[in-house]
């Protein structure tokens, strides 16, 4: 099992798909990395040599912010907005949608399970 950026990537998947298991690397970034290193798109992780795994690890470490650093950065950006008490920060604090979505209906992912209101009958 290959371990890259602190994540055990699955061995039986293609390299591009396996790299997407790392937080901060999507399909496009994974394709860029594989193309830059000259690894075939059809290769599976179990078929990679130790040298190739090392090259992938170095390419990710040098060129991309992934996993813990990226999560910490994102959390700090949200905390900064909340400390500023700007509109987006207030929405984060209240647990409501931040990017202008409607909340009259929908928005259940952010608001949580619907709570019944006492005495409201139609």
PyMOL commands that set and color helices and strands:
alter all, ss='L'
color gray80, all
select helices_A, chain A and resi 15-19+27-37+45-47+50-63+67-84+87-94+108-111
alter helices_A, ss='H'
color red, helices_A
select strands_A, chain A and resi 2-4+7-9
alter strands_A, ss='S'
color yellow, strands_A
deselect
rebuild
show_as cartoon
